[in-house]
């Protein structure tokens, strides 16, 4: 498998995890990397989300930095307002400091959910009758 295909597969895993974040909750870039079994690859999560097409249904807005802040400002001046508005529409509240309270809004998935998601059970041999 070539490097571009490996990157695409990693991106797909990242997108799958991001799609599991419920409305009204957030995860950090590092959380998503860890949950996608790509520990220490938080930047890769950012690259993957940046590569999403404009019309994607992946809820990218639910991913923020480890400080509880939006990290789009330098790349997309209007992106921060767009992300904040989308999160606020889902009920996420920002403090006066511009941060989301991660203790309140951070998504904590059941580890068994993630394991089952990425490692579905293999069907056993078919039983003959």
N, C-alpha and C positions, 0 to 999 in steps of 0.2 A: 504494500500500500504506500503510495507516495505521500510526501509531507502535506501537500494541499488537501488530500483526502483525509488524512489524520486530523488536520485542523478542522475540517468540516464536520467530522464525526464528533469532535470535542464541542464544537459550537452547538450541534444538535442536542448533545447531553445537557449543555447549559440551558438551551431554550426549553427543554423538557422540564428541568427543575424550576425555572422561572415561571412556567405555566402552572405549577403546583401551588404557588403562593396565593393564598386566598385574598379576595378584595379586603381592604382595610388593614392589611398587614404588610410589612416590608422585610427585606433581607439585605444583608450587606454583600458586596462583591465577594468578600472572603467566604461568607456563608455559602453562597451559590457554588463557588469553586469546591468547597469541602463536600457539599451535598452531592455534587456531580462527580465525586471521586477524583477531583483535580486539585488536591490541596496545594496551597501556596501559589495558586495561579489566578489570583484576584484580577490582575490586569487582563488576563485572557478573557475573563467574564466581561470586562469593559469593552474589549475589542469585539467580542461576539455581539454584544448589544448594539454597539456602534454600527455593525455590519447589517443589522436588520433592515429589511425594506420598509419604506414609509408606511405601507398598508398592512404591516404585520399585526397579527392578533396576539403576539407574545406581550404580556403585561410588563414591559421594560421599566415602567415608571415605579414599580415596586422594589427596585434595587437601588440602594443608596450606599454611601460610604460608611466606614466603621465608626465615624463620629456622629452618625445620624443626619448627615447633611447630603444635599444634592450636589453632585460633582460635574454637572454639565456646563456650568457658567462660562468657562473659557472657550470651549469648543462651539457651543450653541448659545449665544446670548439670550435667545428667547426660550431655549430649552428648559431652563430652570423654572421659569414661570409656568410653562406647559406641564412639567412633571409635578410641580407643587399643586397646581390646580387639579390635576388628575388624582393625586393622592388625597387631597382635601375632599374631592367629590366622593371618595370611598370612605370618608370618615377619619382619615389620619389627620392628627392635629400637630401643627408645628409650634414650637415654643417661640418666645420673643427673640431668642438667639438664632432662630432659623433652623433649629434641630428638631428631629423626631425623637421622642422618648423611646429608645430601643427596648427598655424594660417593659414598656406597655405594648408596643406595636410590632416587635420583632417576631417573625415567624419561627416557630420551633416545631418542625415536622416530626412525626413519629418515625424513629429510625427504621422500623419495620416497614413503614410505607415506602420509604426510599429504597430499601433493599428489595422489596417485592416489585417496585417499579422498574429497577434496573436489572433485576435478576428474576424474571418471571419463572414460575415452576415449569419444569419440562414435563410434558405429558408422558405418562408411562406407556409401556407397550400396549397396543390395543388388545383387548380381551376377545378371544374368539368364542363364539357360541355354537 
